[in-house]
Amino acid sequence: MMSFHGIIVGAAMFLCIGICHPAVIKMEYYWGRKSWWVWLVAGILLATVSLFIPNQTVSTILGGFAFSSFWGILEMGHQENRVLKGWFPENPKRHAYYESLRRKGKR
């Protein structure tokens, strides 16, 4: 008997990465690194909900999304560094913030 559990979870994680990566970029652009708490709250909520879902596939997918959210916290800092290096555009409204970081030598 074939099990599609792994394929379904794999496809969901592929989708999760496809959603989370651009979301980190946009959040850093508009709100900066200080928006890390959104990823924390999302991760805690998704992890908690996954504990109470009886369907193993859905529970696994929610757990994967939860830990991708926790990973988003780390990526917020990495994204800020990528902006400072010029690899991604900086928000002109936040130019003074980036300049202060550059003067401090943070990169």
Backbone as a chain_set.jsonl record, in Angstrom:
{"seq": "MMSFHGIIVGAAMFLCIGICHPAVIKMEYYWGRKSWWVWLVAGILLATVSLFIPNQTVSTILGGFAFSSFWGILEMGHQENRVLKGWFPENPKRHAYYESLRRKGKR", "coords": {"N": [[0.833, -1.181, 0.0], [0.538, 2.181, -0.834], [1.788, 5.223, 0.556], [0.981, 8.548, 0.778], [1.708, 10.479, 2.503], [4.339, 11.548, 2.997], [4.909, 12.811, 0.525], [2.888, 14.729, 0.392], [3.448, 16.288, 2.679], [6.023, 17.125, 2.001], [5.482, 18.685, -0.312], [3.937, 20.664, 0.882], [5.84, 21.869, 2.554], [7.572, 22.871, 0.658], [5.91, 24.812, -0.455], [5.617, 26.367, 1.846], [8.232, 27.405, 2.25], [8.354, 28.867, -0.092], [6.521, 30.832, 0.509], [7.392, 31.951, 2.952], [10.038, 32.951, 2.572], [9.879, 35.23, 0.704], [8.189, 36.726, 2.352], [9.743, 37.341, 4.597], [11.607, 39.038, 3.383], [9.957, 41.189, 2.527], [8.871, 42.009, 5.006], [11.171, 42.85, 6.383], [11.905, 44.946, 4.741], [9.772, 46.818, 4.995], [9.235, 47.027, 7.791], [11.512, 46.434, 9.163], [14.049, 44.812, 11.18], [12.895, 44.673, 13.644], [10.448, 43.462, 13.504], [10.54, 40.816, 14.131], [9.138, 39.521, 16.112], [6.646, 38.877, 15.103], [7.067, 36.556, 13.649], [7.754, 34.884, 15.756], [5.356, 34.774, 17.297], [3.626, 33.664, 15.378], [4.89, 31.18, 15.005], [4.673, 30.01, 17.587], [1.874, 29.896, 17.858], [1.16, 28.227, 15.658], [2.597, 25.893, 16.291], [1.361, 25.183, 18.68], [-1.303, 24.744, 17.844], [-0.839, 22.599, 16.138], [-0.422, 20.534, 17.912], [-2.908, 19.724, 18.706], [-4.298, 18.725, 16.577], [-5.809, 15.987, 15.174], [-5.279, 14.666, 12.768], [-2.549, 13.256, 11.256], [-1.034, 14.099, 9.002], [-1.864, 16.786, 8.555], [-1.198, 17.876, 11.051], [1.583, 17.543, 11.015], [2.267, 19.209, 8.868], [1.463, 21.716, 9.884], [3.22, 21.852, 12.057], [5.621, 21.958, 10.657], [5.314, 24.435, 9.353], [5.3, 25.993, 11.638], [7.943, 25.745, 12.642], [9.298, 26.768, 10.49], [8.513, 29.361, 10.742], [9.829, 30.021, 13.11], [12.402, 29.882, 12.121], [12.271, 32.063, 10.48], [12.712, 34.18, 12.215], [15.487, 34.176, 12.622], [16.229, 34.635, 9.982], [15.412, 37.268, 9.597], [17.418, 38.879, 10.701], [19.535, 38.089, 9.051], [18.572, 39.006, 6.617], [18.582, 41.775, 6.998], [21.35, 42.174, 7.103], [21.974, 41.44, 4.476], [20.778, 43.53, 3.104], [22.319, 45.654, 4.047], [24.722, 45.018, 2.843], [24.113, 45.594, 0.276], [22.884, 43.78, -1.35], [20.18, 43.523, -1.483], [17.477, 45.834, -2.042], [17.228, 48.812, -0.054], [14.777, 50.262, 2.083], [13.871, 53.473, 1.302], [12.721, 55.16, 3.197], [13.803, 54.283, 5.511], [16.441, 54.887, 5.45], [18.168, 56.398, 7.125], [18.366, 54.773, 9.366], [19.731, 52.499, 8.33], [22.101, 53.746, 7.583], [23.088, 54.509, 10.074], [23.695, 52.006, 11.117], [25.684, 51.248, 9.328], [27.657, 53.144, 9.933], [28.343, 52.302, 12.46], [29.671, 50.095, 11.806], [28.423, 47.709, 11.445], [27.803, 44.824, 9.727]], "CA": [[0.0, 0.0, 0.0], [1.318, 3.41, -0.94], [1.463, 6.305, 1.482], [1.279, 9.851, 0.191], [1.988, 11.41, 3.607], [5.613, 12.232, 2.763], [4.796, 13.673, -0.658], [2.027, 15.858, 0.762], [4.207, 17.135, 3.611], [7.104, 17.734, 1.217], [4.911, 19.743, -1.148], [3.526, 21.753, 1.774], [7.041, 22.58, 3.005], [8.028, 23.626, -0.51], [5.033, 25.975, -0.475], [5.947, 27.171, 3.023], [9.46, 28.139, 1.944], [7.991, 29.832, -1.13], [5.771, 31.929, 1.138], [8.141, 32.579, 4.044], [11.217, 33.703, 2.11], [9.494, 36.58, 0.282], [7.584, 37.442, 3.483], [10.859, 37.899, 5.38], [12.165, 40.164, 2.621], [9.005, 42.309, 2.594], [8.763, 42.5, 6.383], [12.382, 43.608, 6.709], [11.881, 46.18, 3.953], [8.802, 47.783, 5.502], [9.218, 47.205, 9.247], [12.834, 46.197, 9.725], [14.351, 43.646, 11.999], [12.06, 44.688, 14.856], [9.222, 42.686, 13.291], [10.841, 39.409, 14.403], [8.143, 38.974, 17.041], [5.532, 38.321, 14.319], [7.457, 35.174, 13.365], [7.679, 34.145, 17.02], [3.945, 34.541, 17.617], [3.103, 32.703, 14.39], [5.465, 29.871, 15.307], [4.074, 29.476, 18.812], [0.479, 29.548, 17.569], [1.099, 27.062, 14.766], [3.068, 24.716, 17.025], [0.316, 24.815, 19.642], [-2.435, 24.172, 17.101], [-0.447, 21.289, 15.593], [-0.513, 19.531, 18.974], [-4.299, 19.339, 18.932], [-4.884, 18.243, 15.326], [-5.7, 14.522, 15.17], [-4.786, 14.173, 11.481], [-1.091, 13.29, 11.29], [-0.502, 14.89, 7.892], [-2.13, 18.203, 8.822], [-0.404, 18.227, 12.226], [2.972, 17.64, 10.563], [2.383, 20.412, 8.041], [1.415, 22.873, 10.783], [4.491, 21.872, 12.783], [6.641, 22.451, 9.72], [5.113, 25.874, 9.206], [5.699, 26.602, 12.911], [9.392, 25.853, 12.739], [9.716, 27.711, 9.447], [8.309, 30.686, 11.339], [10.954, 30.245, 14.021], [13.554, 30.138, 11.259], [12.099, 33.427, 9.981], [13.327, 35.099, 13.181], [16.905, 34.231, 12.262], [16.355, 35.219, 8.645], [15.237, 38.726, 9.66], [18.763, 39.439, 10.886], [20.317, 37.846, 7.833], [18.074, 39.878, 5.554], [19.11, 43.117, 7.271], [22.75, 42.166, 6.67], [22.003, 41.429, 3.009], [20.459, 44.892, 2.674], [23.493, 46.477, 4.335], [25.748, 44.688, 1.851], [23.662, 46.049, -1.031], [22.357, 42.667, -2.129], [18.746, 43.782, -1.609], [17.233, 47.272, -1.904], [16.795, 49.295, 1.253], [13.624, 51.152, 2.08], [14.364, 54.849, 1.424], [12.2, 55.759, 4.426], [14.607, 53.791, 6.622], [17.846, 55.109, 5.081], [18.939, 56.861, 8.289], [18.623, 53.594, 10.202], [20.792, 51.711, 7.709], [23.34, 54.519, 7.669], [23.607, 54.426, 11.455], [24.316, 50.696, 11.24], [26.928, 51.251, 8.55], [28.647, 53.921, 10.698], [28.778, 51.46, 13.59], [30.442, 49.013, 11.247], [27.649, 46.46, 11.45], [27.638, 44.284, 8.384]], "C": [[0.881, 1.25, 0.0], [0.832, 4.443, 0.073], [1.888, 7.627, 0.849], [1.629, 10.895, 1.25], [3.261, 12.223, 3.337], [5.56, 13.202, 1.593], [3.973, 14.915, -0.335], [2.769, 16.827, 1.681], [5.34, 17.84, 2.863], [6.607, 18.881, 0.355], [4.488, 20.938, -0.298], [4.735, 22.548, 2.256], [7.657, 23.397, 1.87], [7.22, 24.922, -0.628], [5.357, 26.922, 0.684], [7.195, 28.018, 2.778], [9.177, 29.214, 0.899], [7.219, 31.019, -0.591], [6.649, 32.693, 2.127], [9.322, 33.418, 3.56], [10.838, 35.104, 1.612], [8.876, 37.395, 1.428], [8.665, 38.062, 4.358], [11.424, 39.128, 4.68], [11.254, 41.384, 2.727], [8.91, 42.884, 3.999], [9.991, 43.316, 6.766], [12.363, 44.944, 5.981], [10.972, 47.227, 4.599], [8.923, 48.061, 6.998], [10.561, 46.981, 9.904], [12.907, 44.961, 10.592], [13.437, 43.538, 13.221], [10.761, 43.895, 14.697], [9.431, 41.192, 13.529], [9.768, 38.741, 15.26], [6.933, 38.381, 16.312], [5.819, 36.849, 14.01], [7.372, 34.325, 14.63], [6.236, 33.794, 17.375], [3.345, 33.513, 16.665], [3.618, 31.295, 14.687], [4.847, 29.226, 16.532], [2.63, 29.044, 18.559], [0.372, 28.289, 16.715], [1.555, 25.791, 15.471], [2.007, 24.237, 18.01], [-0.86, 24.153, 18.935], [-2.079, 22.777, 16.587], [-0.549, 20.177, 16.636], [-1.926, 18.957, 19.135], [-5.019, 18.842, 17.673], [-4.72, 16.726, 15.265], [-5.134, 13.954, 13.863], [-3.267, 14.358, 11.429], [-0.501, 14.169, 10.183], [-0.673, 16.377, 8.157], [-1.294, 18.693, 10.013], [1.068, 18.419, 11.847], [3.2, 18.897, 9.739], [2.37, 21.661, 8.922], [2.688, 22.982, 11.613], [5.63, 22.372, 11.908], [6.532, 23.944, 9.5], [5.548, 26.605, 10.483], [7.209, 26.788, 12.965], [10.0, 26.668, 11.598], [9.536, 29.142, 9.943], [9.433, 31.004, 12.322], [12.232, 30.542, 13.239], [13.49, 31.565, 10.693], [12.685, 34.462, 10.92], [14.803, 35.275, 12.847], [17.101, 34.928, 10.921], [16.153, 36.734, 8.634], [16.596, 39.412, 9.826], [19.63, 39.256, 9.662], [19.877, 38.772, 6.708], [18.572, 41.304, 5.756], [20.572, 43.204, 6.83], [22.866, 42.151, 5.151], [21.683, 42.814, 2.45], [21.668, 45.793, 2.894], [24.622, 46.236, 3.34], [25.361, 45.144, 0.447], [23.1, 44.947, -1.905], [20.858, 42.796, -2.364], [18.523, 45.277, -1.437], [16.805, 47.629, -0.483], [15.595, 50.216, 1.077], [14.133, 52.578, 2.259], [13.878, 55.546, 2.697], [13.017, 55.342, 5.651], [16.103, 53.985, 6.373], [18.698, 55.53, 6.279], [19.286, 55.695, 9.212], [19.776, 52.767, 9.631], [22.132, 52.443, 7.78], [23.935, 54.466, 9.069], [24.277, 53.062, 11.682], [25.64, 50.633, 10.485], [28.019, 52.023, 9.285], [29.186, 53.125, 11.876], [29.618, 50.279, 13.106], [29.726, 47.675, 11.256], [27.422, 46.024, 10.013], [27.654, 42.84, 8.377]], "O": [[1.85, 1.342, 0.754], [-0.353, 4.525, 0.398], [3.037, 7.784, 0.435], [1.824, 12.066, 0.925], [3.25, 13.45, 3.442], [6.112, 14.3, 1.67], [4.324, 16.022, -0.743], [2.722, 18.041, 1.481], [5.58, 19.028, 3.078], [7.241, 19.934, 0.295], [4.658, 22.087, -0.706], [4.666, 23.773, 2.356], [8.197, 24.479, 2.096], [7.778, 25.992, -0.869], [5.367, 28.141, 0.51], [7.205, 29.213, 3.071], [9.691, 30.329, 0.987], [7.26, 32.102, -1.175], [6.654, 33.924, 2.143], [9.572, 34.496, 4.1], [11.43, 36.083, 2.066], [9.023, 38.616, 1.468], [8.514, 39.195, 4.814], [11.689, 40.144, 5.322], [11.726, 42.49, 2.988], [8.874, 44.102, 4.172], [9.867, 44.361, 7.404], [12.763, 45.963, 6.543], [11.359, 48.388, 4.735], [8.736, 49.197, 7.434], [10.737, 47.303, 11.079], [11.958, 44.186, 10.711], [13.233, 42.452, 13.763], [10.05, 43.685, 15.68], [8.576, 40.386, 13.161], [9.525, 37.54, 15.143], [6.269, 37.488, 16.837], [4.929, 36.003, 14.099], [6.959, 33.167, 14.572], [5.935, 32.649, 17.714], [2.639, 32.599, 17.093], [2.858, 30.329, 14.625], [4.531, 28.036, 16.521], [2.211, 27.969, 18.987], [-0.416, 27.392, 17.016], [0.967, 24.728, 15.274], [1.781, 23.036, 18.157], [-1.353, 23.117, 19.381], [-2.919, 21.877, 16.598], [-0.741, 19.012, 16.286], [-2.105, 17.848, 19.637], [-6.22, 18.57, 17.71], [-3.594, 16.231, 15.302], [-4.566, 12.862, 13.865], [-2.765, 15.476, 11.543], [0.45, 14.911, 10.432], [0.274, 17.148, 8.0], [-0.75, 19.797, 9.981], [1.715, 19.357, 12.313], [4.217, 19.572, 9.898], [3.181, 22.566, 8.724], [3.183, 24.085, 11.846], [6.496, 23.118, 12.365], [7.543, 24.645, 9.465], [6.098, 27.704, 10.415], [7.695, 27.869, 13.298], [11.102, 27.2, 11.735], [10.319, 30.027, 9.6], [9.929, 32.13, 12.36], [13.046, 31.364, 13.659], [14.521, 32.194, 10.456], [13.115, 35.524, 10.47], [15.305, 36.398, 12.797], [18.031, 35.717, 10.752], [16.672, 37.415, 7.75], [16.879, 40.409, 9.162], [20.373, 40.158, 9.276], [20.703, 39.264, 5.939], [18.945, 41.972, 4.792], [20.982, 44.207, 6.246], [23.764, 42.783, 4.595], [22.251, 43.224, 1.437], [22.008, 46.602, 2.031], [25.389, 47.148, 3.033], [26.18, 45.09, -0.471], [22.862, 45.166, -3.093], [20.326, 42.246, -3.328], [19.305, 45.934, -0.75], [16.119, 46.862, 0.193], [15.433, 50.862, 0.042], [14.768, 52.873, 3.271], [14.56, 56.43, 3.215], [12.931, 55.975, 6.703], [16.933, 53.331, 7.005], [19.828, 55.065, 6.428], [20.381, 55.645, 9.771], [20.689, 52.381, 10.362], [23.172, 51.826, 8.01], [25.153, 54.386, 9.226], [25.302, 52.977, 12.358], [26.603, 50.03, 10.959], [29.18, 51.614, 9.271], [30.352, 53.261, 12.244], [30.204, 49.554, 13.91], [30.353, 46.627, 11.093], [26.907, 46.784, 9.193], [27.526, 42.227, 7.317]]}, "num_chains": 1, "name": "protein.A"}
